[in-house]
C-alpha cells in the first residue's frame, strides 16, 4: 500500500496485487523467521516479486524484483534477500 500498490481481494488466485500494469507477488521476512530467504511458487501468475523484510525493531524495507531475474523453473524457488537484485524500497 505504501508503494502505491493495489492489493487483490483476499484469497484471489494468481498474484497478491497490482503496481501499475504489473502483477505483483508479495513475500514477507518477519523477525521470527530464521532465514533471510523466501519461497516463491513459480507457477503463479506475476511479473514482479516484492520481498518485504521486517526486523526486530519493526523497521520495514522491501525489494522489488523482476520475474525475468528469477530462476526459470516450475514449482517453488528460493530467493535470498541478500542475493536478490532488485530496487530497494524503504
Secondary structure, 3 states (H helix, E strand, C coil): CCCCCEECCCCCCCCCEEECCEEEEEEEECCCCCCCEEEEECCCCCCEEEEEEECCCCCEEEEEEEHHHCCCCCCEEEEECCCCCCEEEC
